[in-house]
Amino acid sequence: MVLPTNWNGGMHYSNKYNNGKNSLNAGYKFTKVNAPGITRIQSRTFLKDNSFRTNSINNGFLQYQHGINLTVETNIDSMNSLKWTTKVNSSLVKTRSDFYTESINDEGDSLNNSKRQTTNRAEIIVWLLPFCGDINLKSWPVLSPSIPMLTGTSQRITVFSIPLNNYFDDGVIDYRDTTDQQNIRNNESKSVVTKVSYTEPLMKDTYLEFSYSLGYYSNNTDRITTVNDGSGKYLDRIDSLSNSFVFNRLVTTPGANFRVNKKKYNWSFGASVGFSHFVQKNLTEDSRYNYNFVNSSKGFFFIQDQTQ
């Protein structure tokens, strides 16, 4: 019996410079998990004129994880600051499975057997890139910009499956077939979101605010199935088992609200409307569909008692 093992490591760096106006924080973490455990299942099913014996083996998995984070902050002056945060996490998981099943009759002769070997490799990357994540512009109380935030996820799963099926007649192999395939599934998603607000003071304690947000979301999905061409390479693509899609979405949301701030109470009301433009592409069949509609609209009224 082999016991699971786990490795962890990393490093961290932090420093301030330029008389404390600028700061840097960076970190890296590594994790490795090796779980080589084996699960073995043996069973036998008895029917009226024959019996079936099944033997399956599943091996353990190996997993790697990496994590990176970076934060840079700059104090422009006593009123304004700028911050940039970046995070990247990746994961790699490997699994292997060996499956065997056999059918025999009451005389002990083989009817058929099947052996399948499957190797799975999954790679996942998640990243967060707010170009300037937090902006505090206290000296500009009228205009409040939000710098775009970029996020994304990338996933790639590769599966090798090699089944071998044997069929017997009076204990002698009568027919054999096999399918040596590679299945790749790629999923990628990216998004960019930003917002701008403008506040106009109408009176001492009364404000009118206009806002506009913009979001772009992109998703790609590919499934590619190939077979072994005889040289050990998987280059022959099976079109009936492969496809590719792209789904993009652009969302714009303008809004406005009226706000009153008193010593004893605050109240506000407003509304916003979201407009969406969808683009769906089927790259396999070279087709494209566009959709436009209003996906959200809302109004609100809010009051808060300041005396409590």
Backbone hydrogen bonds, N-H to C=O, Kabsch-Sander energy under -0.5 kcal/mol:
donor,donor_aa,acceptor,acceptor_aa,energy
3,L,1,M,-0.5
5,T,34,N,-2.4
7,W,32,K,-2.9
9,G,30,F,-2.3
11,M,28,Y,-2.2
13,Y,26,A,-3.1
15,N,24,L,-2.2
17,Y,22,N,-2.4
21,K,18,N,-1.5
22,N,17,Y,-2.1
23,S,73,E,-2.3
24,L,15,N,-2.8
25,N,71,T,-2.4
26,A,13,Y,-2.9
27,G,69,N,-2.3
28,Y,11,M,-2.5
29,K,67,G,-2.3
30,F,9,G,-3.5
31,T,65,Q,-2.4
32,K,7,W,-2.5
33,V,63,Q,-2.7
34,N,5,T,-2.6
35,A,33,V,-0.6
35,A,61,F,-2.7
39,T,58,N,-2.6
40,R,38,I,-0.5
41,I,56,S,-2.4
43,S,54,T,-2.5
45,T,52,F,-3.4
47,L,50,N,-2.8
51,S,104,I,-2.3
52,F,45,T,-3.1
53,R,102,E,-2.2
54,T,43,S,-3.0
55,N,100,Y,-1.8
56,S,41,I,-2.5
57,I,98,D,-2.3
58,N,39,T,-2.4
59,N,96,R,-1.4
61,F,35,A,-1.2
62,L,94,K,-2.5
63,Q,33,V,-2.9
64,Y,92,L,-3.2
65,Q,31,T,-2.5
66,H,90,S,-2.5
67,G,29,K,-2.2
68,I,88,V,-3.3
69,N,27,G,-2.0
70,L,86,T,-2.9
71,T,25,N,-2.8
72,V,84,W,-2.9
73,E,23,S,-2.0
74,T,82,L,-3.2
75,N,21,K,-2.6
76,I,74,T,-0.9
76,I,80,N,-0.8
77,D,80,N,-1.5
81,S,136,N,-1.3
82,L,74,T,-2.9
83,K,134,D,-1.3
84,W,72,V,-2.9
85,T,130,P,-0.9
86,T,70,L,-3.1
87,K,128,L,-2.5
88,V,68,I,-2.9
89,N,126,V,-3.0
90,S,66,H,-2.9
91,S,124,I,-2.6
92,L,64,Y,-3.0
93,V,122,A,-2.5
94,K,62,L,-3.2
95,T,120,N,-2.4
96,R,60,G,-0.9
97,S,118,T,-2.8
98,D,57,I,-1.8
99,F,116,R,-3.0
100,Y,55,N,-1.5
101,T,114,S,-2.5
102,E,53,R,-2.5
103,S,112,N,-3.1
104,I,51,S,-1.6
105,N,109,D,-2.2
106,D,49,D,-0.7
108,G,105,N,-1.6
111,L,103,S,-3.5
112,N,103,S,-1.2
113,N,166,N,-2.1
114,S,101,T,-2.8
115,K,164,L,-2.6
116,R,99,F,-3.0
117,Q,162,I,-1.4
118,T,97,S,-2.9
119,T,160,F,-2.4
120,N,95,T,-2.7
121,R,158,T,-2.5
122,A,93,V,-2.7
123,E,156,R,-3.0
124,I,91,S,-2.7
125,I,154,S,-3.1
126,V,89,N,-3.2
127,W,152,G,-2.6
128,L,87,K,-3.0
129,L,150,L,-3.8
131,F,129,L,-0.9
131,F,148,P,-1.1
133,G,130,P,-0.8
134,D,83,K,-0.8
136,N,81,S,-1.7
137,L,135,I,-0.6
138,K,79,M,-1.3
138,K,136,N,-0.9
140,W,137,L,-1.4
144,S,197,S,-2.8
146,S,195,K,-1.9
147,I,145,P,-0.5
149,M,193,V,-2.1
150,L,129,L,-1.5
150,L,148,P,-0.5
151,T,149,M,-0.5
151,T,191,S,-2.0
152,G,127,W,-2.1
153,T,189,S,-2.4
154,S,125,I,-3.0
155,Q,187,N,-2.8
156,R,123,E,-2.9
157,I,185,R,-2.5
158,T,121,R,-3.1
159,V,183,N,-2.7
160,F,119,T,-2.7
161,S,159,V,-0.5
161,S,181,Q,-2.2
162,I,117,Q,-2.4
164,L,115,K,-3.0
165,N,177,D,-2.8
166,N,113,N,-3.0
167,Y,175,Y,-2.8
168,F,111,L,-2.8
169,D,172,V,-2.8
171,G,110,S,-0.6
172,V,169,D,-1.1
174,D,167,Y,-3.5
175,Y,167,Y,-1.8
177,D,165,N,-2.1
179,T,163,P,-1.1
181,Q,161,S,-2.3
181,Q,179,T,-0.8
182,Q,226,T,-2.8
183,N,159,V,-2.9
184,I,182,Q,-0.5
184,I,224,I,-2.8
185,R,157,I,-2.5
186,N,222,D,-2.3
187,N,155,Q,-2.7
188,E,220,N,-2.5
189,S,153,T,-2.4
190,K,218,S,-2.6
191,S,151,T,-2.2
192,V,216,Y,-2.3
193,V,149,M,-1.5
194,T,214,L,-2.4
195,K,146,S,-0.8
196,V,212,Y,-2.4
197,S,144,S,-1.6
198,Y,210,F,-3.3
199,T,142,V,-3.0
200,E,208,L,-3.3
202,L,206,T,-2.3
203,M,206,T,-1.6
206,T,203,M,-0.5
207,Y,259,R,-3.1
208,L,200,E,-2.1
209,E,257,N,-2.9
210,F,198,Y,-3.0
211,S,255,G,-2.6
212,Y,196,V,-2.3
213,S,253,T,-1.8
214,L,194,T,-2.7
215,G,251,V,-2.7
216,Y,192,V,-2.7
217,Y,249,R,-3.0
218,S,190,K,-3.1
219,N,247,F,-1.8
220,N,188,E,-2.8
221,T,245,F,-2.7
222,D,186,N,-2.6
223,R,243,N,-2.9
224,I,184,I,-2.7
226,T,182,Q,-2.4
227,V,236,D,-2.2
228,N,180,D,-1.8
229,D,233,K,-2.5
235,L,227,V,-0.6
235,L,233,K,-1.0
236,D,227,V,-1.2
237,R,235,L,-0.9
238,I,225,T,-3.0
239,D,237,R,-0.8
241,L,238,I,-1.1
242,S,239,D,-1.3
243,N,223,R,-2.2
245,F,221,T,-3.0
246,V,281,K,-2.3
247,F,219,N,-3.0
248,N,279,V,-2.7
249,R,217,Y,-2.9
250,L,277,H,-2.2
251,V,215,G,-3.0
252,T,275,F,-2.5
253,T,213,S,-2.3
255,G,211,S,-2.4
256,A,271,A,-2.4
257,N,209,E,-2.3
258,F,269,F,-3.3
259,R,207,Y,-2.8
260,V,267,W,-2.8
261,N,205,D,-2.7
262,K,260,V,-0.6
262,K,265,Y,-2.3
266,N,304,Q,-2.3
267,W,260,V,-2.2
268,S,302,F,-2.8
269,F,258,F,-2.0
270,G,300,F,-1.8
271,A,256,A,-2.3
272,S,298,K,-2.3
273,V,254,P,-2.1
274,G,296,S,-3.9
275,F,252,T,-3.3
276,S,293,F,-2.6
277,H,250,L,-2.3
278,F,291,Y,-3.0
279,V,248,N,-2.4
280,Q,289,Y,-2.9
281,K,246,V,-3.2
281,K,279,V,-0.5
282,N,287,S,-2.4
283,L,244,S,-1.4
283,L,281,K,-0.8
284,T,244,S,-1.1
286,D,282,N,-1.0
287,S,282,N,-1.9
289,Y,280,Q,-2.5
291,Y,278,F,-2.3
293,F,276,S,-1.8
295,N,274,G,-1.2
295,N,293,F,-0.7
296,S,274,G,-1.1
298,K,272,S,-2.4
300,F,270,G,-2.3
302,F,268,S,-3.3
304,Q,266,N,-3.3
306,Q,264,K,-3.3
306,Q,304,Q,-0.6
307,T,264,K,-0.8
